[in-house]
Amino acid sequence: MHSTRSRRRRAVASAVAGAAMVACSDATGPTDVDCAVTPNPAIPLLSGLASTTRVSLGPGESCAVRAESGGSLRIAPAAGPATYLIAVQSASRVPAARASLSVKIDGAGATASRLPDEPLNIPFAGTGALVEGADLELRLRRNIRRELVRRRARPARPARPGELTHLSLSADLPVVGDTIVLRNSVDVNLDVDCSSTDSTPAVVRSVGEHLAVLEDLEVAGGLTDEQHLQIIASLDDPVFRISEAYFGSPADLDGNQRVLVLITPDVNRATPRGSPTFIAGFFNPSDLSDPATCPASNTGEVLYMLAPDPDGVFGDAVDADFAASNAVSVSAHELTHLLAAQQRVTLTGGTFADLDDSWLDEGLAHTAEMVVGLAEAGLTPGSNHDFEALTADPEVFNTFHLSNFRRAGYYLLRPASTLALGDEGGADPGGLNSLEMRGFAWLLLRWIADQSDLEAGGILGGPAEEAIFRELASGGPTRATGIENVERVAAARLGSSNWRDLVARYALTPLADDAEGSPTVETQVTSLHLPDIFAGIHSAIPDRDPFRRPYPLVPETISGGSGGTSLDFDLFSSASAYIVVTTGGGEPVDVRLTTASGGLISSAVLPQIVIQRTK
């Protein structure tokens, strides 16, 4: 489901046109430990430390140290000036688990430095809109799932050839000009009722090879024939073509061989007038229900999109151009939710309980936005695209990419306190926390794809990464969800079969991607030059969060010296706090991790320290 935070949709549009990680050996004596570099290790991490671990790193070398009861590292003296990137991480699998920790840096001549803070002067122009998660979206999703559970709704199953299906639609192929009556289980308060008798007559306005666009009769004619032709062309290719390759095929429950995209004021009415957020479109899983258990089900593949409403009849005004653009960009996101749900629920004998965890489900949907955008621009994954490459077509950038960088930017602003796995119940936390969660999931999945050993010949012309996302969308034979789902895929593609190893390998990526003097291949997002892209957006819109500085992630400043310097912070599950330490060489630097009160850290936190020397 999609919602958009600001109604000033054109505010941004006017501005926008090496080496692998290994584990440090445990050392209880005075001997330093050299971290030898080996190709593609599985990174076995140390157990709890009985005393100080001594680390000697050369440029480009990394270590990951487990610190169950607290960790103490002594960085051996370097021959000359050296820079170290440090991530303090909780590998906890418990959603929203929090630990209050303290890091102390102590070493003569050691200081911590911020990343460069100068913007790059790259032109930026174009039009578009920001689309992001919000509380309205969260409420609708929860209401849908609650109603399915309350009604004990059973999934509908595809009919065998020649067998009639339970339809409210005609199984005939849609024809332009025909009227189709759809059911609607969502009311203006975002309540969901499987017993609803509300119906929506809609006229078919355009039919493509894989999708058909319908207009609610209340807004029929709101978009021109030319706009409908443009919409259906984009929906068929690249939206459907790429999405099907990455996330699987639809089940075609209704036998019409099309996914229906309904432009309806029912979406507009779901947002109160004057709300700072609004629903831009959604997929309703209840449409995949057997109507015997959820009579309001359309028993078919339907996406619901915001309608043009220039006079504000159904809610706040929406102009036709925005509604047309929205129908394409939001469909890329919502189609992924639909396809993933059908791989798990409709096609494999699953139930609605098999839908994936919110953080991963949204990460896949935001991945769809990116890969459709790459296809639209003729770009391939794995090519380290910078700001200039992504914005060569400003409209494509704003339609498919900008929102992902906005969500990732919010995550990078607060990486230690991001609810990476959702709220305490593992659900989407809503609001700003939702944006951070989605930014984390999108960036992690992008890193996994970029680091995987893949064959060539992908649908985008680069590596065949779509295989990874198809595996994640389906959950495999057991319909695995969340962390277990990622572990299953990472074991085959990255050689990391457990979450703790995987997030340790990822830990420094947000700080080290394309950073100066950082040769470590494993810390790179090879499809994107993150510092350059964020710097370019900052140059265009320097007064907008999260783009107020050239790169959102600025490590905490800590200076070592007589008595050392401490940093206290809250660390959430699967999140990281970042520090950059520089030394003049000749003296060791001690890094000590404890609870905020100076005590031992609970083993439930699964704390670990990941350190990389960049120069």
N, C-alpha and C positions, 0 to 999 in steps of 0.2 A: 504494500500500500504506500501511496505517496502523499505527502502533504508539503505545502510551501509556506515558509515563515513570513515573508514580507509581501505585501500587496503592491509595493513600489517595484513592479517587476522589471522596469527598464533602468533602474538606478545603476545596476552593474552593467547592463547592456550598453549603456552610453559610454562606459569606460573600456569595455572589452571588445574589441573588434577581434688477482693474485695468490694469496696464501690462505690455507684453511685453518680452522680453529681446532686446537687439541686441548686435552685436559692437563692441568698442572698436576704434577705428582705431589703426594703428601710429603711434607718434610718437617720433622720434629727437631732436627739438629741444625747446625749453622750452615750446612751446604746449600747453595742456591740450586734451583731446578731449572734447567733449560727446557723450553717448550719446543721440542722438535716438530717440524712441519711435515705432515703426511697428506697425501691426496684424499679428499672426500672422506674424512673420518666419521665414525658414528658419534664421536665426542662423548666418551664415558666421563661422567663428572665425579668429582671427589665426594666422599661421605663427609659427615660432620668433622670439624677440625678440633683436634685436641690442643693444638698450639699453632703458632704462626706458620703459615705457608709462605715460603720464599720463592719469588718469581723473578726469573731473568728473561726478558723478552727482547728480541731484535725487531727492527722495523717490519711491520706487516704481520707479526705473530700475535696470537690470541690465546687466552686461557679462560676456562670456565670452572669455577670452584663452588661446590656445594657448601653451605654454611648452616647446617641444621640448628646448632645451638649458638650461632654467632660466628663471624668469620674474621680472621686477622691475616692480612697479606702484607708482606714486606717486599716492595719492589726494589730489586737489586740496583745498585748504582750503575748508570749508563756512562759510556765513555765521553759523551757530550750531551748537549741539550736533547731532551726527549719529550714527546707528548703521548699521553695515555687517555683513551676513551674508556670510561667505566660505566657499566649498567648494573645497578642493584635491582634484582628482580625477584618477584614472588611467582613461583610456578604452580601455585595452588589452583586446583580445578574447581574449587567451591565458588560459585558466583558471588560477587560483591564482598568476599572475605577481605577484611582490612587488618593491617598490622602497622603499629606506630613504631618506627625505627629511627636509628641514628647512625650516621657515618662520621667517623673522625679521621681527618687527614693530618698526618704529622710527618714533617721532614724538612730539614734545613734547605732553604732555597726552593722549595716546592710551592707553586702557585697554581690556581685554576684559572683558565681563560675562557671567555665567551667566543662563540663562533663569529666570523666576520659579519659586520652589521651594515654593509654598504649595499644599496639596491643596484640591480643591473638596469641599464637604460635600454629596454627592449620595447618597441611599439606594441600597442595592444588596442584592438578595436573590434567592434561587432555588436551583435544583439543576442539576447537570450534571457533566461530566467533561472533563478536558484530554486532548486527543489530539494527539500530536506525533511527529515522526520520530525514529528511534532506530537503533542499530547492528543490531538484529535485522532490522528492515525492510530496511536496506541489504544485509545478507547475503543475504536471500531474493531481492531483486531481482537482485543480481549472479549468484546461482546459476541463476535462471531464464534470464537472457540467456546465460550461459555454456553452459548445456545446449542451448539453441536453436542456438547457433553450432556447438557440438561435433557435434550431430546433423544439421547443415545442414538444419534444419527448414524446410519450405515452408509458407507460409500456406494455409489452406483457403479456398476460394472459394464464394460463395453459389451454390446450385443454381438452375438455370433452372426456371421453373414446370413442375411435373409430373415433375421429375427427382429421383431419390432422392439423398440426401446420405449421407456417411460419418458415421454417428451411433453413439454409445453411448447416446443418449437416444431416446425415441420422438418422432417428429415430430408426434404428436397433441398437441392442446392439453392442458396439465396440468389435472387435476381433483383437487379436494380429496379426500384419502384415498388417492389413487394412490401407489404406490411407484415411484420412479425410481432407477436405479443409475447413479452418477457415478463416473468414475475420479479417482484422486488421485495426482499426481506429486510431491507435497511430503511429505517424511518429518519425523520429530520433530526432526531435527538441521538442518532447513531446507535439506537437500540436495534437489536436484530431479533426477528420473530419468524421462526420456521412455519408458523401457521398463518402468516400474512396472506391476505387475498388481493393485495395491491398488484396491479398489473401495469405494464408500460408498453403501449403500442408504439412501434418504431418502424420507420421506413428505411429500406436498404438504399444507401446512397452510392456505395462503390463496392465492387467485389474483385478481389485479387485471387491469386493462385492458392493462398493459404489463409487469408483473412477476409472479412467483410466488415465494412463500417456502416453502422446504423445511426440514425438520428431519431431521438425521442420526438414524437409528433409535436410536443410542446415547443420544440426549438427547430423544427424542420425548416430548412432554408437558411439557417443561421450561418452556414458555411457554403461557399460557392462550389459549383461543380469543379472548377479548377483546383480549389483547395482540397477537395475530396480526392481528386486524381493524384495530387502530390502526396497526400497522406497515405493512400493505399499503396502507391509505388514504394514509399519508404518502409512501410510496414512489411511488405512482402520481401523486400531486399533493400537494406541489410537486416532489418530487425528480426524477421522470422528466420531467414536463412542462417544467420549467425547464431541466434538463440537456440534453434533446434540442434545445431551442431554441438553447441556447448552444454545444453541442459536436457536434451532428449525431445522426443516427438510427443505431440498431444494425443490423447486417447480417442478423440472424436466420439464422445459419448452420444451426441445427438445425430450422428450420421450425416451431417451436412458438409463435412470435409473442410470446414472453415472454423477459425477462432473468430468470434464476434466481438467487435469493439463498439460498444454502445456509448454514444455521446448523449448525456442525459442531464437535465437540471436536478435530478435526484442527488447527484454529486454536489452541485452548487448548494442545494438546500441543507446539506449535512453540516455546513459551516455557518455559525451565527454571524449575522451582519456585524461588521466592524472588528471581527476577530483578527488578531495579529498572525494567525496561522490559518491555513485552509486546506481542505482535502482536494487534491488534484486528480485523483483517480485511485481505483482499488480493484483487487481481485477478491471475490467472495467465495471461500472454500465451500460454503453451503451449497453452491451450485453443482458441486460434485457429489451431493448426497442423493441417495435413493429417495424419491418423493414420497414413498410409503412412510418414511421416518422424518422427512422434512418437506412438507408439501410445497413450500415456497421455492424449492430447488428448481433451477432451469435445466438440470440434468444435461449440462453442456458447458462448453468452454466460452466464457464471457468475461470481458474486461470492461470496466465502467470508467468513463472519462468525463472530465469537466466540460460543460457546454458553454458556447458563446452566450453572453448575456450583457451586451453593451449598455443597456438601460437599467441594469440592476434589478430586474423583476424578481429573480429567484434568490438573490443574495447580493453581495458586493459585485460591482460591474466587472465583467470579463470581456475583453475585446476578442474579435474573431481570429485575428492573427495569433494571439497567444493561445487560444483554444486549439487551433490547428497544430501549432508547434508542440503543445503539451500532449496532444494525442499520440504523437510519435515518440517523444522522449520518455513519457511515463509508461507507454506500452512496452518499451524495452525492459523496464524494471518489472512491471506487473506480469508480463508474459513469463518471466523467469519463475516467479512465485507459482504461477499456474503449472508450468511444465514440471518443476520440481515436485509439486504436490501430486501430479498425476503419475510420476515415476514411483512415488512412495505409496500412494493410497489407491489409485485407480487401476494401475497396470500390473501390480505385483501382489495383490491380495492383502495390502496393508489396511490400517485404520487411520483415522484422523490423529490418533496418538502418535503416529509415525512421522508426522510433520517435523522438520528439523528445528533445532533450537533457534531462537530469534536472531542471535548474533551471526550465526553462520548462514541462515536463510537470507538475511539482509546483505551480508557480504557477497553472496552469490548474485543477488539482484543488482548490486552496485557494480559488480564485475561485468554484468551484461551491458550496462550503460557504457563502460569503457571499451569493451571489445566491439560493440556496435559502432561506437564513435571511431575506433581505429579503422574499421571496415569502410565507413563512410568517407574517411579521409585517405584511404589507400595506404595506411601504415601497418606495419607488422609488429607483433610483440618481440621483445628481446633486442630492440634496436636503440635503446637508451634515448628516447625522444626527449628533446629539450623544449623550452617554451616556444621558440620560433617554429619548430616542426608541428607542435600540437595546435598552434594558433594560425597556421597557414590558411586555414578556413575557419575564420572566427565564429561563424554560425554553428559549425560542427562542434567546436570547442565549448561554446556556451551551452549547447543543447545536451551534450553527452559527457563532458569532462569536468567542467567548472565545479559542479556540486560535489563531485568526489574529492576534489582538492580542498573544498571548504570543509567537508566532514573530516578528512584527514588532518587538516589544519587545526581543527578543534581538539582532535586527539593529541597532536603533537604539542599543543599548548599545555596540556595537563596529562602527560603520559603516565605518571605515577598514580593518578587518581581516576583514570578512565575505568569505567565499569565494563571491562573488555568482554565479560561473559554474561552481561545483563544484570538485572537486579537480583535480590536475594533468592527469588524463585526461578532465576534464569530467564525471565521474560524481558522484553524490551523495556528499558527504564523510562523512556519518553523524554521529550524536551532536549536540552543540551546534552544530557548524559547519553541520549540515544544517538546523537550525531557523533559523539566521541566513540561509542561502541561500534558504530558502522564504519567510521574511519579506520579504527584498529582492524576490523575484520577485512575490509577491502585491501588494506596495505599488506596484511599478513598473507592473504590468499594470492596477491600479486607476487609477493616474494617467493612463496611456495612454487608457483608456476614458473617463475624465472629461474629458480635454482634446481628445478627438476631435470632429470636426464630424459630428454624427449627426442623422438624421431622428427625428421623434417617433414614437410608436406602438410602443414596445418592449413585450415581453411582460410586463415588470414595471410598465408604465404610464408610464414615463419615456422617455428616449432609447432608440433601438433599438440598444443596445450589443451585443446578442447577435451581431450580424453580425461584429463585430470578433473575438469569441472563436471563432466558427465558422471564420473564416479562419485563426486561429492554430492551432486544433485540427487542421485538415486539412493545413496547410502549403502550400496552393495547388496548382497544377498540377505543380510540381516537388517537392512534399512537402518544402519547406524546413524546416530545423531550427534551433533556437537563435537566435543573433543574426541570421542571415540571415532567419529567419522573422519576427522582430520588425521588422527593417528593411523587409521587404516590406509589412507591414501599416501601419507608421508612415509610409511614403512616401505611401500613399494617404490616410491618415486625419489625419496631422499635418503633412505636408509636409517631414518629416525623413527623408531616404533613407539616411543612414548613422548607425551606432551612436554615433559620437563626438558628432555634433550632438544626437542624441536624449538621451544621458545628461547632456550639458551642460544641456539644457533642464530635465531632471528634477532636477539636482544639489541644488538648494536646497530642494526640496519637503519633505523630512523635517524641516527646520528652520523653514521659512517657512509651512507650512500653518496657516492661521488664527492666525498670530502677530500680536501687537499691532503696529499701524503698518505692516503689510506689505500693500500694495494690489495686488501683482502677481498677476494672475489665473493666469498660467502656472505658478506654484508651488503651486497649490492642488489638493488632493484634494477635489473638489467633492461627493463622495458622503459623506464622513466628516469630522467635526470632530475631528481626531486629538488635539490637546491636551486637549480636554474629555473624550474617551472614556478616555484613559490616566489622567487625573486622577481620574475616577470609579472606575476599577478600583483605583487606588492607595488611595483612601479606604476601599475595601472590604477589600482584602488588602494592606496596606502592608508586610507581612513576607515577601512572596513575590517572588522574581525572576521576571520583570524589572520588577516593579511597585513597587519599593521607593522610588521617587521619582515625583512627579506626571507627569513626562515622561521617558522613558528617555534621550533624546538631550540631553546637556549638553555644549555646545561647550567645547573646551579654553580655559582662562583664560590669556591672554597680555597682558602690560602693556608698552607701548612707553615709551621714555624715553631717557635718556642711555645710549648704547651699544646700545639695543634689547633685545628679549627673543626667544629662539628656542624653537621647539617641534620636537622630533625624533619621527618616527613612521614606522611601516611602512604602506605603502599598497598594497592588493591591486587586481587588475584590476577595473575597473568599480565601484570603491568610492570613497568620499569621506571626507576629514577636514574637520571643521567648526570655524570660529572666528567669534566675534562681537567686533567692534571698535567702541568708542565713542570719539568725539572731542568736545572742547569747542568746536571750530571755530577758525578763524584760523591753523592750522598744518597742513602736509601730513603724510601718513602713508605710509611706505614699507613695502611688502610684498615680500619677496624669497624665492624658492623655489630651493633647491639640493638636491643629494644630502646625506645626513647628514654626509658628510665635507667638504662645502663645494664639491663639484665640479659638473660639468655633468651633467644628467640625460639618460639614454639616450632616444633618440627612440622606442624600443620601448615605453616607459611610456605614451606619448601623454598627457603631463601637461597639465592645463589648470586655470585659476583662474577660478571663477565668483563674481562679487561683486554684491550687491544692497544698495542703500541703502534702509532701511525708514523712516527719519525723520531 
